[in-house]
Amino acid sequence: MAKPTTVKIRLVSTADTGFFYVTKKNSRNMTGKMVQRKYDPVARKHVEFKEAKIK
């Protein structure tokens, strides 16, 4: 079987609230770690979310 192009990842909040988003990324186009600025409802503001593995 071929390796899938998209993999599920977990975007964890850098505000240390424990909040996370689950999304997909194309591992062939984006070889590095994904970082996005999104809304954290626990901190009630926009913060950076960094990629982590789904366990």
PQR file of N, CA, C, O and H, with PARSE charges and radii, in Angstrom:
ATOM      1  N   MET A   1       0.836  -1.186   0.000 -0.4000 1.5000
ATOM      2  CA  MET A   1       0.000   0.000   0.000 -0.0000 2.0000
ATOM      3  C   MET A   1       0.877   1.244   0.000  0.5500 1.7000
ATOM      4  O   MET A   1       1.935   1.285   0.628 -0.5500 1.4000
ATOM      5  N   ALA A   2       0.408   2.253  -0.721 -0.4000 1.5000
ATOM      6  CA  ALA A   2       1.124   3.514  -0.776 -0.0000 2.0000
ATOM      7  C   ALA A   2       0.819   4.347   0.467  0.5500 1.7000
ATOM      8  O   ALA A   2      -0.242   4.215   1.077 -0.5500 1.4000
ATOM      9  H   ALA A   2      -0.451   2.220  -1.232  0.4000 1.0000
ATOM     10  N   LYS A   3       1.754   5.189   0.821 -0.4000 1.5000
ATOM     11  CA  LYS A   3       1.571   6.078   1.962 -0.0000 2.0000
ATOM     12  C   LYS A   3       0.609   7.198   1.564  0.5500 1.7000
ATOM     13  O   LYS A   3       0.772   7.774   0.489 -0.5500 1.4000
ATOM     14  H   LYS A   3       2.616   5.296   0.326  0.4000 1.0000
ATOM     15  N   PRO A   4      -0.391   7.528   2.395 -0.5600 1.5000
ATOM     16  CA  PRO A   4      -1.348   8.575   2.014  0.2800 2.0000
ATOM     17  C   PRO A   4      -0.691   9.950   1.986  0.5500 1.7000
ATOM     18  O   PRO A   4       0.228  10.225   2.758 -0.5500 1.4000
ATOM     19  N   THR A   5      -1.174  10.817   1.082 -0.4000 1.5000
ATOM     20  CA  THR A   5      -0.578  12.144   0.973 -0.0000 2.0000
ATOM     21  C   THR A   5      -0.994  13.044   2.119  0.5500 1.7000
ATOM     22  O   THR A   5      -0.201  13.865   2.580 -0.5500 1.4000
ATOM     23  H   THR A   5      -1.920  10.593   0.455  0.4000 1.0000
ATOM     24  N   THR A   6      -2.241  12.901   2.591 -0.4000 1.5000
ATOM     25  CA  THR A   6      -2.685  13.732   3.707 -0.0000 2.0000
ATOM     26  C   THR A   6      -2.669  12.926   4.989  0.5500 1.7000
ATOM     27  O   THR A   6      -3.056  11.757   5.010 -0.5500 1.4000
ATOM     28  H   THR A   6      -2.885  12.234   2.217  0.4000 1.0000
ATOM     29  N   VAL A   7      -2.220  13.558   6.051 -0.4000 1.5000
ATOM     30  CA  VAL A   7      -2.184  12.915   7.363 -0.0000 2.0000
ATOM     31  C   VAL A   7      -2.922  13.800   8.358  0.5500 1.7000
ATOM     32  O   VAL A   7      -2.892  15.025   8.245 -0.5500 1.4000
ATOM     33  H   VAL A   7      -1.905  14.507   6.034  0.4000 1.0000
ATOM     34  N   LYS A   8      -3.582  13.185   9.328 -0.4000 1.5000
ATOM     35  CA  LYS A   8      -4.257  13.943  10.375 -0.0000 2.0000
ATOM     36  C   LYS A   8      -3.221  14.430  11.377  0.5500 1.7000
ATOM     37  O   LYS A   8      -2.338  13.680  11.793 -0.5500 1.4000
ATOM     38  H   LYS A   8      -3.606  12.189   9.420  0.4000 1.0000
ATOM     39  N   ILE A   9      -3.343  15.694  11.758 -0.4000 1.5000
ATOM     40  CA  ILE A   9      -2.455  16.255  12.777 -0.0000 2.0000
ATOM     41  C   ILE A   9      -3.293  16.966  13.832  0.5500 1.7000
ATOM     42  O   ILE A   9      -4.488  17.198  13.651 -0.5500 1.4000
ATOM     43  H   ILE A   9      -4.060  16.304  11.420  0.4000 1.0000
ATOM     44  N   ARG A  10      -2.654  17.296  14.909 -0.4000 1.5000
ATOM     45  CA  ARG A  10      -3.282  17.976  16.026 -0.0000 2.0000
ATOM     46  C   ARG A  10      -2.591  19.317  16.201  0.5500 1.7000
ATOM     47  O   ARG A  10      -1.368  19.359  16.333 -0.5500 1.4000
ATOM     48  H   ARG A  10      -1.683  17.107  15.057  0.4000 1.0000
ATOM     49  N   LEU A  11      -3.346  20.420  16.206 -0.4000 1.5000
ATOM     50  CA  LEU A  11      -2.790  21.747  16.442 -0.0000 2.0000
ATOM     51  C   LEU A  11      -3.050  22.108  17.902  0.5500 1.7000
ATOM     52  O   LEU A  11      -4.197  22.303  18.305 -0.5500 1.4000
ATOM     53  H   LEU A  11      -4.339  20.386  16.099  0.4000 1.0000
ATOM     54  N   VAL A  12      -1.982  22.195  18.689 -0.4000 1.5000
ATOM     55  CA  VAL A  12      -2.089  22.428  20.131 -0.0000 2.0000
ATOM     56  C   VAL A  12      -1.795  23.892  20.430  0.5500 1.7000
ATOM     57  O   VAL A  12      -0.863  24.474  19.875 -0.5500 1.4000
ATOM     58  H   VAL A  12      -1.051  22.037  18.361  0.4000 1.0000
ATOM     59  N   SER A  13      -2.591  24.473  21.303 -0.4000 1.5000
ATOM     60  CA  SER A  13      -2.458  25.884  21.661 -0.0000 2.0000
ATOM     61  C   SER A  13      -1.150  26.147  22.410  0.5500 1.7000
ATOM     62  O   SER A  13      -0.745  25.362  23.268 -0.5500 1.4000
ATOM     63  H   SER A  13      -3.347  24.000  21.754  0.4000 1.0000
ATOM     64  N   THR A  14      -0.501  27.257  22.073 -0.4000 1.5000
ATOM     65  CA  THR A  14       0.728  27.643  22.776 -0.0000 2.0000
ATOM     66  C   THR A  14       0.426  28.413  24.059  0.5500 1.7000
ATOM     67  O   THR A  14       1.341  28.757  24.807 -0.5500 1.4000
ATOM     68  H   THR A  14      -0.831  27.894  21.376  0.4000 1.0000
ATOM     69  N   ALA A  15      -0.864  28.688  24.317 -0.4000 1.5000
ATOM     70  CA  ALA A  15      -1.250  29.375  25.547 -0.0000 2.0000
ATOM     71  C   ALA A  15      -1.344  28.411  26.726  0.5500 1.7000
ATOM     72  O   ALA A  15      -1.724  28.817  27.824 -0.5500 1.4000
ATOM     73  H   ALA A  15      -1.607  28.409  23.710  0.4000 1.0000
ATOM     74  N   ASP A  16      -1.002  27.137  26.510 -0.4000 1.5000
ATOM     75  CA  ASP A  16      -1.017  26.100  27.552 -0.0000 2.0000
ATOM     76  C   ASP A  16      -2.386  25.929  28.208  0.5500 1.7000
ATOM     77  O   ASP A  16      -2.488  25.736  29.419 -0.5500 1.4000
ATOM     78  H   ASP A  16      -0.694  26.808  25.618  0.4000 1.0000
ATOM     79  N   THR A  17      -3.443  26.003  27.382 -0.4000 1.5000
ATOM     80  CA  THR A  17      -4.790  25.783  27.899 -0.0000 2.0000
ATOM     81  C   THR A  17      -5.224  24.345  27.689  0.5500 1.7000
ATOM     82  O   THR A  17      -6.209  23.902  28.279 -0.5500 1.4000
ATOM     83  H   THR A  17      -3.360  26.160  26.398  0.4000 1.0000
ATOM     84  N   GLY A  18      -4.495  23.608  26.849 -0.4000 1.5000
ATOM     85  CA  GLY A  18      -4.872  22.236  26.560 -0.0000 2.0000
ATOM     86  C   GLY A  18      -5.833  22.117  25.398  0.5500 1.7000
ATOM     87  O   GLY A  18      -6.191  21.006  25.007 -0.5500 1.4000
ATOM     88  H   GLY A  18      -3.694  23.969  26.370  0.4000 1.0000
ATOM     89  N   PHE A  19      -6.260  23.237  24.837 -0.4000 1.5000
ATOM     90  CA  PHE A  19      -7.191  23.218  23.713 -0.0000 2.0000
ATOM     91  C   PHE A  19      -6.445  22.871  22.432  0.5500 1.7000
ATOM     92  O   PHE A  19      -5.302  23.286  22.242 -0.5500 1.4000
ATOM     93  H   PHE A  19      -5.970  24.140  25.154  0.4000 1.0000
ATOM     94  N   PHE A  20      -7.102  22.097  21.541 -0.4000 1.5000
ATOM     95  CA  PHE A  20      -6.460  21.722  20.281 -0.0000 2.0000
ATOM     96  C   PHE A  20      -7.487  21.590  19.177  0.5500 1.7000
ATOM     97  O   PHE A  20      -8.665  21.337  19.431 -0.5500 1.4000
ATOM     98  H   PHE A  20      -8.030  21.760  21.695  0.4000 1.0000
ATOM     99  N   TYR A  21      -7.027  21.763  17.942 -0.4000 1.5000
ATOM    100  CA  TYR A  21      -7.814  21.512  16.740 -0.0000 2.0000
ATOM    101  C   TYR A  21      -7.246  20.274  16.067  0.5500 1.7000
ATOM    102  O   TYR A  21      -6.054  19.992  16.189 -0.5500 1.4000
ATOM    103  H   TYR A  21      -6.071  21.968  17.735  0.4000 1.0000
ATOM    104  N   VAL A  22      -8.097  19.526  15.351 -0.4000 1.5000
ATOM    105  CA  VAL A  22      -7.649  18.395  14.548 -0.0000 2.0000
ATOM    106  C   VAL A  22      -7.860  18.775  13.092  0.5500 1.7000
ATOM    107  O   VAL A  22      -8.953  19.189  12.707 -0.5500 1.4000
ATOM    108  H   VAL A  22      -9.065  19.756  15.252  0.4000 1.0000
ATOM    109  N   THR A  23      -6.814  18.635  12.282 -0.4000 1.5000
ATOM    110  CA  THR A  23      -6.892  18.999  10.879 -0.0000 2.0000
ATOM    111  C   THR A  23      -6.030  18.061  10.050  0.5500 1.7000
ATOM    112  O   THR A  23      -5.350  17.191  10.594 -0.5500 1.4000
ATOM    113  H   THR A  23      -5.926  18.299  12.595  0.4000 1.0000
ATOM    114  N   LYS A  24      -6.060  18.236   8.744 -0.4000 1.5000
ATOM    115  CA  LYS A  24      -5.241  17.430   7.848 -0.0000 2.0000
ATOM    116  C   LYS A  24      -4.208  18.316   7.190  0.5500 1.7000
ATOM    117  O   LYS A  24      -4.423  19.516   7.017 -0.5500 1.4000
ATOM    118  H   LYS A  24      -6.613  18.942   8.303  0.4000 1.0000
ATOM    119  N   LYS A  25      -3.080  17.721   6.822 -0.4000 1.5000
ATOM    120  CA  LYS A  25      -2.085  18.458   6.058 -0.0000 2.0000
ATOM    121  C   LYS A  25      -1.482  17.540   5.005  0.5500 1.7000
ATOM    122  O   LYS A  25      -1.381  16.329   5.203 -0.5500 1.4000
ATOM    123  H   LYS A  25      -2.905  16.747   6.963  0.4000 1.0000
ATOM    124  N   ASN A  26      -1.088  18.126   3.894 -0.4000 1.5000
ATOM    125  CA  ASN A  26      -0.436  17.394   2.826 -0.0000 2.0000
ATOM    126  C   ASN A  26       1.039  17.282   3.199  0.5500 1.7000
ATOM    127  O   ASN A  26       1.756  18.283   3.190 -0.5500 1.4000
ATOM    128  H   ASN A  26      -1.170  19.110   3.734  0.4000 1.0000
ATOM    129  N   SER A  27       1.495  16.085   3.524 -0.4000 1.5000
ATOM    130  CA  SER A  27       2.869  15.911   4.007 -0.0000 2.0000
ATOM    131  C   SER A  27       3.898  16.037   2.895  0.5500 1.7000
ATOM    132  O   SER A  27       5.086  16.204   3.174 -0.5500 1.4000
ATOM    133  H   SER A  27       0.912  15.273   3.531  0.4000 1.0000
ATOM    134  N   ARG A  28       3.469  15.960   1.638 -0.4000 1.5000
ATOM    135  CA  ARG A  28       4.425  16.132   0.534 -0.0000 2.0000
ATOM    136  C   ARG A  28       4.715  17.594   0.254  0.5500 1.7000
ATOM    137  O   ARG A  28       5.842  17.944  -0.098 -0.5500 1.4000
ATOM    138  H   ARG A  28       2.504  15.825   1.411  0.4000 1.0000
ATOM    139  N   ASN A  29       3.707  18.463   0.405 -0.4000 1.5000
ATOM    140  CA  ASN A  29       3.908  19.893   0.163 -0.0000 2.0000
ATOM    141  C   ASN A  29       4.474  20.601   1.387  0.5500 1.7000
ATOM    142  O   ASN A  29       5.379  21.426   1.262 -0.5500 1.4000
ATOM    143  H   ASN A  29       2.792  18.179   0.691  0.4000 1.0000
ATOM    144  N   MET A  30       3.949  20.285   2.568 -0.4000 1.5000
ATOM    145  CA  MET A  30       4.377  20.929   3.810 -0.0000 2.0000
ATOM    146  C   MET A  30       5.221  19.941   4.598  0.5500 1.7000
ATOM    147  O   MET A  30       4.693  19.150   5.380 -0.5500 1.4000
ATOM    148  H   MET A  30       3.214  19.615   2.669  0.4000 1.0000
ATOM    149  N   THR A  31       6.529  19.988   4.394 -0.4000 1.5000
ATOM    150  CA  THR A  31       7.403  19.016   5.049 -0.0000 2.0000
ATOM    151  C   THR A  31       7.732  19.405   6.486  0.5500 1.7000
ATOM    152  O   THR A  31       8.059  18.538   7.297 -0.5500 1.4000
ATOM    153  H   THR A  31       6.958  20.631   3.759  0.4000 1.0000
ATOM    154  N   GLY A  32       7.651  20.691   6.813 -0.4000 1.5000
ATOM    155  CA  GLY A  32       7.964  21.140   8.171 -0.0000 2.0000
ATOM    156  C   GLY A  32       6.756  21.061   9.083  0.5500 1.7000
ATOM    157  O   GLY A  32       5.691  20.592   8.680 -0.5500 1.4000
ATOM    158  H   GLY A  32       7.385  21.395   6.155  0.4000 1.0000
ATOM    159  N   LYS A  33       6.927  21.523  10.322 -0.4000 1.5000
ATOM    160  CA  LYS A  33       5.835  21.551  11.290 -0.0000 2.0000
ATOM    161  C   LYS A  33       4.892  22.705  10.960  0.5500 1.7000
ATOM    162  O   LYS A  33       5.335  23.803  10.620 -0.5500 1.4000
ATOM    163  H   LYS A  33       7.792  21.904  10.649  0.4000 1.0000
ATOM    164  N   MET A  34       3.598  22.449  11.062 -0.4000 1.5000
ATOM    165  CA  MET A  34       2.603  23.463  10.762 -0.0000 2.0000
ATOM    166  C   MET A  34       2.375  24.365  11.968  0.5500 1.7000
ATOM    167  O   MET A  34       2.260  23.889  13.097 -0.5500 1.4000
ATOM    168  H   MET A  34       3.238  21.557  11.339  0.4000 1.0000
ATOM    169  N   VAL A  35       2.310  25.677  11.719 -0.4000 1.5000
ATOM    170  CA  VAL A  35       2.005  26.662  12.763 -0.0000 2.0000
ATOM    171  C   VAL A  35       0.936  27.586  12.205  0.5500 1.7000
ATOM    172  O   VAL A  35       1.108  28.164  11.131 -0.5500 1.4000
ATOM    173  H   VAL A  35       2.403  26.064  10.801  0.4000 1.0000
ATOM    174  N   GLN A  36      -0.166  27.727  12.928 -0.4000 1.5000
ATOM    175  CA  GLN A  36      -1.250  28.603  12.500 -0.0000 2.0000
ATOM    176  C   GLN A  36      -1.701  29.455  13.666  0.5500 1.7000
ATOM    177  O   GLN A  36      -1.597  29.057  14.826 -0.5500 1.4000
ATOM    178  H   GLN A  36      -0.305  27.258  13.800  0.4000 1.0000
ATOM    179  N   ARG A  37      -2.207  30.641  13.338 -0.4000 1.5000
ATOM    180  CA  ARG A  37      -2.760  31.530  14.347 -0.0000 2.0000
ATOM    181  C   ARG A  37      -4.276  31.365  14.311  0.5500 1.7000
ATOM    182  O   ARG A  37      -4.925  31.727  13.329 -0.5500 1.4000
ATOM    183  H   ARG A  37      -2.291  30.965  12.395  0.4000 1.0000
ATOM    184  N   LYS A  38      -4.841  30.813  15.399 -0.4000 1.5000
ATOM    185  CA  LYS A  38      -6.272  30.529  15.459 -0.0000 2.0000
ATOM    186  C   LYS A  38      -6.833  30.964  16.811  0.5500 1.7000
ATOM    187  O   LYS A  38      -6.091  31.361  17.709 -0.5500 1.4000
ATOM    188  H   LYS A  38      -4.315  30.519  16.196  0.4000 1.0000
ATOM    189  N   TYR A  39      -8.145  30.880  16.934 -0.4000 1.5000
ATOM    190  CA  TYR A  39      -8.827  31.303  18.148 -0.0000 2.0000
ATOM    191  C   TYR A  39      -8.807  30.207  19.207  0.5500 1.7000
ATOM    192  O   TYR A  39      -9.123  29.052  18.923 -0.5500 1.4000
ATOM    193  H   TYR A  39      -8.748  30.557  16.205  0.4000 1.0000
ATOM    194  N   ASP A  40      -8.436  30.575  20.422 -0.4000 1.5000
ATOM    195  CA  ASP A  40      -8.470  29.664  21.564 -0.0000 2.0000
ATOM    196  C   ASP A  40      -9.620  30.099  22.472  0.5500 1.7000
ATOM    197  O   ASP A  40      -9.517  31.133  23.131 -0.5500 1.4000
ATOM    198  H   ASP A  40      -8.179  31.514  20.653  0.4000 1.0000
ATOM    199  N   PRO A  41     -10.723  29.325  22.522 -0.5600 1.5000
ATOM    200  CA  PRO A  41     -11.871  29.748  23.329  0.2800 2.0000
ATOM    201  C   PRO A  41     -11.618  29.709  24.832  0.5500 1.7000
ATOM    202  O   PRO A  41     -12.316  30.388  25.585 -0.5500 1.4000
ATOM    203  N   VAL A  42     -10.643  28.936  25.284 -0.4000 1.5000
ATOM    204  CA  VAL A  42     -10.336  28.892  26.717 -0.0000 2.0000
ATOM    205  C   VAL A  42      -9.630  30.178  27.134  0.5500 1.7000
ATOM    206  O   VAL A  42      -9.963  30.765  28.163 -0.5500 1.4000
ATOM    207  H   VAL A  42     -10.075  28.385  24.673  0.4000 1.0000
ATOM    208  N   ALA A  43      -8.644  30.620  26.330 -0.4000 1.5000
ATOM    209  CA  ALA A  43      -7.926  31.863  26.606 -0.0000 2.0000
ATOM    210  C   ALA A  43      -8.707  33.069  26.100  0.5500 1.7000
ATOM    211  O   ALA A  43      -8.406  34.205  26.465 -0.5500 1.4000
ATOM    212  H   ALA A  43      -8.373  30.143  25.494  0.4000 1.0000
ATOM    213  N   ARG A  44      -9.720  32.821  25.252 -0.4000 1.5000
ATOM    214  CA  ARG A  44     -10.574  33.848  24.656 -0.0000 2.0000
ATOM    215  C   ARG A  44      -9.791  34.884  23.862  0.5500 1.7000
ATOM    216  O   ARG A  44     -10.050  36.084  23.957 -0.5500 1.4000
ATOM    217  H   ARG A  44      -9.965  31.898  24.955  0.4000 1.0000
ATOM    218  N   LYS A  45      -8.818  34.398  23.068 -0.4000 1.5000
ATOM    219  CA  LYS A  45      -8.080  35.282  22.153 -0.0000 2.0000
ATOM    220  C   LYS A  45      -7.394  34.425  21.094  0.5500 1.7000
ATOM    221  O   LYS A  45      -7.359  33.200  21.204 -0.5500 1.4000
ATOM    222  H   LYS A  45      -8.607  33.424  22.991  0.4000 1.0000
ATOM    223  N   HIS A  46      -6.855  35.068  20.080 -0.4000 1.5000
ATOM    224  CA  HIS A  46      -6.135  34.373  19.022 -0.0000 2.0000
ATOM    225  C   HIS A  46      -4.697  34.124  19.483  0.5500 1.7000
ATOM    226  O   HIS A  46      -4.021  35.038  19.956 -0.5500 1.4000
ATOM    227  H   HIS A  46      -6.884  36.064  19.990  0.4000 1.0000
ATOM    228  N   VAL A  47      -4.246  32.897  19.342 -0.4000 1.5000
ATOM    229  CA  VAL A  47      -2.886  32.506  19.708 -0.0000 2.0000
ATOM    230  C   VAL A  47      -2.333  31.590  18.625  0.5500 1.7000
ATOM    231  O   VAL A  47      -3.069  31.156  17.739 -0.5500 1.4000
ATOM    232  H   VAL A  47      -4.795  32.155  18.958  0.4000 1.0000
ATOM    233  N   GLU A  48      -1.049  31.297  18.695 -0.4000 1.5000
ATOM    234  CA  GLU A  48      -0.445  30.371  17.742 -0.0000 2.0000
ATOM    235  C   GLU A  48      -0.713  28.936  18.181  0.5500 1.7000
ATOM    236  O   GLU A  48      -0.681  28.615  19.369 -0.5500 1.4000
ATOM    237  H   GLU A  48      -0.451  31.649  19.416  0.4000 1.0000
ATOM    238  N   PHE A  49      -0.975  28.089  17.205 -0.4000 1.5000
ATOM    239  CA  PHE A  49      -1.170  26.671  17.426 -0.0000 2.0000
ATOM    240  C   PHE A  49      -0.074  25.940  16.679  0.5500 1.7000
ATOM    241  O   PHE A  49       0.160  26.210  15.501 -0.5500 1.4000
ATOM    242  H   PHE A  49      -1.001  28.350  16.240  0.4000 1.0000
ATOM    243  N   LYS A  50       0.607  25.012  17.352 -0.4000 1.5000
ATOM    244  CA  LYS A  50       1.697  24.270  16.753 -0.0000 2.0000
ATOM    245  C   LYS A  50       1.307  22.805  16.574  0.5500 1.7000
ATOM    246  O   LYS A  50       0.504  22.261  17.331 -0.5500 1.4000
ATOM    247  H   LYS A  50       0.417  24.793  18.309  0.4000 1.0000
ATOM    248  N   GLU A  51       1.890  22.190  15.565 -0.4000 1.5000
ATOM    249  CA  GLU A  51       1.567  20.808  15.206 -0.0000 2.0000
ATOM    250  C   GLU A  51       2.097  19.809  16.232  0.5500 1.7000
ATOM    251  O   GLU A  51       3.213  19.941  16.734 -0.5500 1.4000
ATOM    252  H   GLU A  51       2.543  22.632  14.950  0.4000 1.0000
ATOM    253  N   ALA A  52       1.273  18.810  16.528 -0.4000 1.5000
ATOM    254  CA  ALA A  52       1.667  17.691  17.384 -0.0000 2.0000
ATOM    255  C   ALA A  52       1.052  16.419  16.796  0.5500 1.7000
ATOM    256  O   ALA A  52       0.114  16.492  16.001 -0.5500 1.4000
ATOM    257  H   ALA A  52       0.367  18.703  16.120  0.4000 1.0000
ATOM    258  N   LYS A  53       1.568  15.276  17.177 -0.4000 1.5000
ATOM    259  CA  LYS A  53       1.037  14.012  16.683 -0.0000 2.0000
ATOM    260  C   LYS A  53      -0.267  13.669  17.368  0.5500 1.7000
ATOM    261  O   LYS A  53      -0.484  14.017  18.529 -0.5500 1.4000
ATOM    262  H   LYS A  53       2.329  15.217  17.823  0.4000 1.0000
ATOM    263  N   ILE A  54      -1.133  12.983  16.641 -0.4000 1.5000
ATOM    264  CA  ILE A  54      -2.351  12.435  17.236 -0.0000 2.0000
ATOM    265  C   ILE A  54      -1.994  11.096  17.853  0.5500 1.7000
ATOM    266  O   ILE A  54      -1.413  10.241  17.185 -0.5500 1.4000
ATOM    267  H   ILE A  54      -0.957  12.701  15.698  0.4000 1.0000
ATOM    268  N   LYS A  55      -2.330  10.905  19.111 -0.4000 1.5000
ATOM    269  CA  LYS A  55      -1.962   9.674  19.810 -0.0000 2.0000
ATOM    270  C   LYS A  55      -3.031   8.624  19.625  0.5500 1.7000
ATOM    271  O   LYS A  55      -2.902   7.514  20.141 -0.5500 1.4000
ATOM    272  H   LYS A  55      -2.802  11.599  19.654  0.4000 1.0000
TER
END
